[in-house]
């Protein structure tokens, strides 16, 4: 099943003042196909128990690229067609690759 993905702004801090959240798109070659993922990072994160983390990161896998940046919507946001990763075995392999090359523990599929 494919869907239209709206590209988010990259290399720009988003979120609350005094905290830094950013997203960076990446493409992973996997079994002859290209896979879109977002590397999300946050810094200066404080938690309700008053603990603190200097840096948190995770990867959000959007899916296989069907059509890359084929157009824009009425707001001028760039669009791509993406196919979700369905197979559990593929998800496990992809997560292992991304954990190794992106140096993160959290890999999430949408």
N, C-alpha and C positions, 0 to 999 in steps of 0.2 A: 504494500500500500504506500503510495507516495503522497506528499503534501507540499504546499508552497511555504518556503521558509523566508522570513523577513530578516535580512542581515542587520545585526545590531551595531551600534557605533563601537569602534575598536580604539584601543590605546587612549582612552579618555576615562578619567575617574568618574565613577557613578556612585550614588549612594549619599549617605549623610555627611555633613561637614565634619572634618576631623578624622574621617576614615577613608580608606582608599579601596575601591572595588574596581576591577577592570576585567575586560574580556578580550581574548585574542583568538581569532579563528585559526584553525590548523587543518591540514589535509593529510591523511594517512593513506598510503598505498596498501591495499589489502586484497590479495587474491585477484589481482588484475583490475580492481575497481578503486575509485577514490571515495574516501570516507570523510565527511565533515565533522569536526569536533570543535568545541569551545573550551579553551583553557581559561578558567576563572580563578582570579587571585584576589585576596583581601589582605590588607595589612592593618596593624593597629586595632585589633579586634579585642574588645573586652566582653566578658560574659557576666551573667547575673550573679554568679558566685564570687565576683570580683577578681577572677583569674584573667589572664591576658595572653594573647598570642600575637607574636610579631608578624607571622605570615601564615595564611591558610590558602590551600589551593585544591582544585578538583577539575576533572575533565567531564564535560557533558557531551556525549556522542549524539549528534543529530541524525546521522544516517548516511547512506550512499548517495552520491551526487548523480542525479539524473540529467538535469540541465543547470548549468552554472551561470548565475547572474544574467538571466535571460530577459529581464525587464525591470520595471519599477512600478510601484503602486501610485495612487493619487497623491500621497504625501512625499513622493520621491524616494522612498525606501527601496533598496535593491532587493530583488527576489531571485530565489533559486528553487528548483524542484528537487526534493530530497525523498529517498525511500528509506523507511525505518528498517533497522536491523531486527529481525524476528527470531532467528534461530539462536537458542541458548548456547550451543557450542561455539558459534561465531562470536557471540557476546563475550564469552570467557576468553577466547583467543585475543580478541581486540583489546579487552581490558588489560590483559597481561602485557601486550605490546605497548599500550599507552602508559601504563604504570612505569614501565622500564624507561621509555624515552622521554616522558614528561616529568618524571620524578614526583609523582603524586600517588596517594593511596586511593582516593575516591574517584571512581569512574562510573558515570551514570548514563543510562540509555533512555531516550525519549521516543 
